[in-house]
Every structure is written in C-alpha cells, then in structure tokens.
Amino acid sequence: MRCARCGFENPAGAKFCEECGAKQVRVCPACGQEAAASAKFCSECGAPLGAPAASSAAPRATATASGTPIDYTPPYLAERILAAQAEMEARGPADGERKMVTALFADMAGSTALIHDLDPEDARHLIDPVLALMMEAVHHYEGYVAKSMGDGILALFGAPIANEDHPQRALLAALRMQEAMRHYADGVRLTQGIALQIRVGINSGEVVVRTIRIKDLHTDYDPVGNSIHIASRMESIAVPGSIVASEHTRNLTEGYFAFKALGATPIRGLPEPLEVFEVIGLGPLR
C-alpha cells in the first residue's frame, strides 16, 4: 500500500505509514468518499481507488476537465516530477531535451450523445469517475497526465519521469483502465441504464520536453514529427472498449502483450497508411 504523502510502499493493511507516519485511508478521487484501506473500488460511486490519501484532512483532488496536473497528480509523483525538472535544469539545455516517450489518449466513447439530455451536474457526476479511473491507471504505472480534456486525457510515459520501459507501462495502464471501466460501467448500467465505454490509443515517439512549471506541474513539450498526432489517431480509430497501438509501440513491446493485427489503416495527415494493432491482453513474457 503506497503512501500518498511520501511514496513509501507499506505492508498491506497498514493503518499508518512506516516511513512518515501519515494515516493510511483511501479517499475516492471522484466523490471524496472515504474507504477501507483494502478497498479497490468506491462503495459510493463505483470508481476505482488508486493510491491512498495521506490523511483524512488532506485536500481531496478531483479529476475534472478544468483541473491542472497539480490538482490530480499524487504527491509522491509530483515530487519525482519536480526532481526531474531540477535535473534537467542542472544539465542546462536552453531549448529543452529530446526524449522517447509513449503517448496515450483515452476518452469516453460517444459521450456527447450520452449526456445530451442530462443536467450538467449529473453529466459531471457520470464523467468524473471515468476521468478518475483513467488517471489512476496512468499514475499507477508512473505516467504523467499532461492534459484533461472534457471526457478524456492525454498521458505521457517516459517523461517527465524517465522509465526505459515506458511502452510497456503505457499498455499496462491501458489494460488497467479498461478493466476498471468495465467494473464502473456495470454499476452505471444497473442503476441508470446507461452504457459506458472508453477507447484508448497509444504511440511511441520523440518529444522535446522544455519546462515543468513548479506552480501547477504543467509540462511544456513539443512533439517531434507526428508522435503525438499518431497516438491521437490511434484513439480515434479504436472501437469502444478497445485499445489500439501503432506498429512502433507494438514492436517495442512484442512478447510482453498479445496483439491482433488490424492491417494497414489510412491516418489523416499522413501520406501512407500505418499498420495498427489492437491490444488484447498480456503476452507470454509477462
């Protein structure tokens, strides 16, 4: 059980952090309901419970479209992001650093039609748990939620926190959020009669990371070539409930995940079709 204050990994069922002494309770990121330390999902709204809160008196971050990274990044990850910024500044490149990353786009399929007749507050109660479970999956694998966009997110793996296995982490996060989404959607379907699904697109490529603003953890980055664009297009061609990855990401993770070839697919903005793959589960090397 990871402490949200210091990031220390405590034994399962710990009531207080062995490293910093913080009380270990879980708080739902979507509705603020407290939960038992062993709970995996919120008993109030069904959202997945990620890293435990530092204490019951700590500020409760809520996943919303208007939030900035500082609002929804767990403290232990925020500290690592700021440390990465300090290291980058110490190296002194004025124009930023080129990094290989894996970009992940996720959104709620058909959300406009789903919430068309809902009161705005009811719509937010429906969508916020979806954003929360997306972010929980990203943070679980040390990814960075760069943007929260209405009913979806853009996340980066490999920057600002450097992990050489960033393609694997992105795919694991995608599988985790799809599993959490199925659980949440089951409850919504039973209580409200609404069918919810998300779709995920992933691509690996270069970006230039420039600065990380200390006040809100926002990262300024420039994609090199079409790296971020391709990830966005992977999401747009994914059918609801699925994960689609580019050939580059598939090649970097072959053996660790099972893929289904979808063939050469025209991608808007690119001169030639790209080979794309659906991620269907873990592979023999996991």
Secondary structure, 3 states (H helix, E strand, C coil): CECCCCCCECCCCCCECCCCCCECEEECCCCCCEECCCCCECCCCCCECCCCECCCCCCCCCCCCCCCHHHHCCHHHHHHHHHHHHHHHHHCCCCCEEEEEEEEEEEECCHHHHCCCCCHHHHHHHHHHHHHHHHHHHHHCCCEEEEEECCEEEEEECCCCCCCCHHHHHHHHHHHHHHHHHHHHHHHHHHHCCCCCEEEEEEEEEEEEEEECCCCCCEEEEECCCHHHHHHHHHHHCCCCCEEEEHHHHHHHECCEEEEEEEEECCCCCCCCEEEEEEEEECCCC
